[in-house]
Amino acid sequence: MNAPELLYCEGQPEFPAELAALPPLEAWQRALQQPALLAATGGRFAVALRLADGTVLAAVDRFGIESLCLRLVDGQPRFAARADTLGGDDAALDLQAIYDYLYFHVIPAPRTIFAGVSRVPGAQLARIRDGQLSWQPYWQPDFRAQPGARFEPLKAEFLGLLQEAVRGSMREGQRACFLSGGTDSSTVAGMLGRVAGQGAQTYSIGFEAEGYDEMAFARIAARHFGCQHHEYYVTPADLVAGIPGVATHYDQPFGNSSALPAFYCAQRARQDGVTHLLAGDGGDELFGGNLRYAKQRVFSWYDDVPSALREGVLARLPGSAVAGLPLLRKAASYVSQARVPMPDRLQSYNLLERLGLQEVLSEGLLAQVDTGGPQAQQREVWAGVRADELVNRMLAFDWRYTLAEADLPKVCGTTELAGVGVGFPMLDRALVDFSTRLPADYKLRGLKLRWFFKEALRGFLPDEIITKKKQGFGLPFGVRSEE
């Protein structure tokens, strides 16, 4: 038998106490063979280890911040951070991945655009033995509200964890962060200044288009926290010039349009000598800040309607001859969507399905792919969440599809292209675990989004930031120029 060997190791793991003093090889050997220890490992990491018996184990952090791809060649694994490194000239394109991309605008792990090349999903352990690859989760969120939860003690704990998360995400001599003007980035900016003892360097991107520019709120936060604030307004020429470089930087198709403004923001920081930025990603998905959480709660009320009324009256509305009347048309639409089970209901506005698969894709392609594959994967993820409350199920679901597959690759990829490192304090392990202990109605109180987060930060954040309406960070496509 051979000695254990680290085949790949990147990132900055935060081992639990029982592993912290061990040499890396020994620490990883124990962690990868004991899921409880691996689940307790924070930070960001990508690791692959060959055991003495020849078994290979590989894993990345909970949210897949670090990327690890693998390919079996003659039964032996090869590892790299990028899928295209392993794909090479001899790897065929995966037709199912092309379909998945058209469906999601990203290619969810473990599939990649290259046939035979897999990306290790966050919180999953890859096991390769005798040339066979298998997967198993090493961590799943377990939402259990803290008994007798009271606001004031939880607020104090939350603020302490948040401050330590920002401190732990910093790099020596660097006190810079993205600042969109939303609650998350504003909180990071404020905490960064508190930890550093002086105002943070903040970087914001704006658009000269009504409804797409939050610079006013970024300025409010910057003034409130005494930040050294930097602004850049992206022009149409910037977008045209930046698309090729950003698109080709990724190792496979990636359809998040806000990658372009994120890149220009990071590039502006790099021009000022910044080498590490903090980002606010994750707050919405930990504490209940996305509009769809409230929307899906409204749809869930349909299940509380007595079954006789549901089946006898409401079920007939979608096909009613009077559904052309505005009020009845809205009621019919509500019933149609409410009757679709979760998580399928989240795809009610999926562009590919609304246009019609037969209208968009050729019969030849459709015959070679599993058109039900994307939803089958989502149902499996949904079923694996240990939570009784709808909002918690949606949060965990978004940890996979919104964070790990879309937002984090966007920020990591664009900052890398700009030559800047990035930290995500909202995804600190202790803060994530804290969020799973919060009562569900602390996240979504009635239809009020992220109630606890806002109340706990009242007096720290400017009131204008707390009460502002939720706004996305998209590109102003279709907005007519005044020139």
C-alpha positions, 0 to 999 in steps of 0.5 A, spaced: 500 500 500 502 507 498 502 512 503 496 517 502 498 523 497 495 530 496 493 530 489 490 537 489 489 543 495 487 550 494 484 555 498 484 557 505 480 552 510 479 553 517 479 547 520 475 545 527 480 545 533 481 538 533 484 538 526 487 545 526 494 543 529 495 537 524 500 538 518 495 539 512 496 532 509 493 529 516 488 534 517 485 533 510 486 525 511 481 525 517 476 530 514 475 527 508 474 520 511 469 523 517 464 528 514 462 531 521 469 534 521 469 536 513 462 539 515 465 543 520 471 546 516 470 553 514 473 558 509 474 556 502 478 550 499 478 545 494 482 538 495 483 531 492 487 526 496 489 519 495 488 514 500 493 508 502 488 503 499 488 507 492 481 511 493 481 518 491 476 523 495 475 530 493 471 536 496 470 543 495 467 548 501 460 548 502 458 553 497 463 551 492 467 558 492 473 554 490 472 550 483 475 543 482 474 539 476 475 532 475 476 527 469 477 520 469 483 518 464 484 510 464 480 510 470 485 515 473 483 522 476 486 528 473 484 535 477 484 542 475 480 548 477 478 549 470 473 545 466 477 547 459 484 545 462 481 538 463 477 538 456 483 539 452 482 538 444 479 531 445 473 532 449 467 532 446 461 537 448 456 535 452 449 536 449 445 535 455 450 541 458 448 545 452 440 544 454 442 545 461 445 552 460 439 554 455 434 552 461 438 555 467 443 560 463 449 556 467 451 549 467 449 546 474 455 542 477 457 536 477 456 537 469 460 541 465 460 543 458 465 538 456 463 530 456 467 526 461 469 532 465 465 534 472 465 540 477 465 538 484 459 541 487 459 545 494 458 540 500 459 534 496 464 529 497 467 525 490 469 518 491 473 515 486 474 507 487 476 502 481 475 507 476 468 509 478 466 516 481 460 517 486 457 523 490 455 524 497 453 530 501 458 531 506 454 537 509 446 539 509 443 545 512 439 543 518 434 548 520 432 548 527 430 554 530 433 555 537 428 554 543 425 560 546 429 565 541 429 572 543 431 578 539 436 581 543 440 576 545 440 573 538 441 580 535 448 581 540 450 574 537 449 576 530 452 583 530 458 579 534 459 574 528 458 579 523 464 583 525 468 577 526 466 574 519 468 581 516 475 581 520 476 574 518 475 575 510 480 581 510 487 581 508 492 585 511 493 592 509 486 591 505 480 595 507 476 595 500 469 592 498 464 593 493 458 597 495 451 597 491 447 601 496 443 595 498 443 592 505 448 587 505 454 591 501 452 597 506 453 592 512 460 590 510 462 597 508 460 599 515 463 593 519 469 593 515 470 600 517 469 598 524 474 593 524 479 597 520 478 603 525 477 607 519 473 608 513 473 603 508 475 604 501 468 602 497 467 601 489 460 602 486 458 602 479 452 606 476 448 606 469 445 612 466 439 609 466 432 610 470 431 604 474 438 601 474 442 606 478 442 605 485 448 610 486 444 615 490 444 609 496 451 607 495 453 615 497 448 615 503 452 609 505 459 611 504 457 618 507 454 615 513 460 610 514 465 615 512 468 611 506 473 613 501 468 612 496 469 611 488 464 611 483 464 609 475 459 609 470 459 604 465 457 606 458 454 602 452 461 602 449 464 599 456 459 593 455 461 592 448 468 592 449 468 588 455 463 582 453 468 578 449 474 578 455 469 577 460 465 571 456 472 568 454 475 568 461 470 563 464 471 556 462 464 554 460 458 558 458 456 563 463 450 567 462 450 572 468 449 579 465 451 582 471 458 579 471 460 585 466 459 591 471 462 587 477 468 586 472 468 594 471 468 595 479 473 590 480 478 593 475 477 600 478 479 598 484 485 594 482 487 601 478 487 604 485 492 598 487 487 594 491 488 587 491 482 584 495 475 586 495 470 584 500 463 582 497 456 582 500 453 576 497 449 571 501 445 576 505 439 575 502 439 567 501 441 567 509 436 571 512 430 572 507 431 578 502 429 575 495 422 578 493 420 570 491 420 568 498 414 573 499 411 571 492 411 564 494 408 564 501 402 568 497 402 562 493 402 557 499 396 560 502 392 556 496 394 549 500 390 552 506 384 553 502 379 547 504 379 542 499 372 542 497 373 549 495 379 548 491 377 542 487 370 545 486 370 552 484 378 554 484 380 549 480 375 551 474 378 558 474 383 557 469 379 554 464 373 558 465 369 562 460 369 568 464 377 568 465 377 574 460 375 579 465 381 582 469 379 580 476 378 573 474 384 572 469 388 574 475 385 569 480 386 564 474 393 565 473 394 565 481 390 558 481 394 555 475 401 557 479 399 555 486 397 548 483 404 547 481 408 544 486 415 546 489 420 547 486 417 546 479 413 553 480 420 557 481 420 555 473 413 558 471 417 564 467 423 560 465 424 563 458 425 556 454 419 553 456 415 559 455 417 560 448 416 552 447 422 547 446 419 545 439 420 552 437 427 554 440 430 547 439 431 542 433 428 535 434 435 532 433 437 535 439 431 534 443 432 527 441 439 526 445 437 530 451 433 529 457 428 535 457 426 533 464 433 533 467 434 540 470 427 539 474 429 532 476 435 535 479 432 541 482 427 536 485 432 532 488 436 538 491 429 540 494 427 534 497 434 533 500 433 540 505 432 538 512 426 544 513 419 544 515 418 551 513 417 553 506 422 559 506 427 555 509 427 550 503 427 556 499 433 559 502 437 552 502 435 551 494 438 558 493 444 556 496 445 551 491 442 555 485 443 562 486 449 562 490 453 556 488 451 556 481 451 563 479 452 569 484 459 566 486 462 564 480 460 571 477 464 575 483 470 570 483 470 570 475 470 577 474 475 579 480 480 574 478 480 577 471 481 584 474 487 581 478 483 582 485 482 577 490 475 576 494 472 575 500 465 573 502 464 575 510 456 573 509 458 566 508 462 565 514 461 558 517 459 560 524 454 566 520 451 560 516 450 556 522 447 562 526 442 563 520 439 556 520 437 557 528 433 563 527 426 562 527 423 562 520 418 568 521 425 572 523 427 571 516 420 572 513 415 576 517 408 575 514 411 578 507 416 582 510 423 580 507 429 579 512 425 582 518 431 580 523 437 582 519 434 589 518 431 590 525 438 587 528 442 593 524 437 598 525 441 604 528 447 601 524 445 602 517 442 608 515 434 608 515 434 609 507 438 603 506 433 599 511 427 601 508 429 602 500 425 597 495 429 591 493 432 592 486 436 587 482 443 588 479 441 587 471 444 591 465 439 596 462 438 592 456 432 596 452 433 602 455 433 608 450 439 613 450 437 620 450 442 622 445 
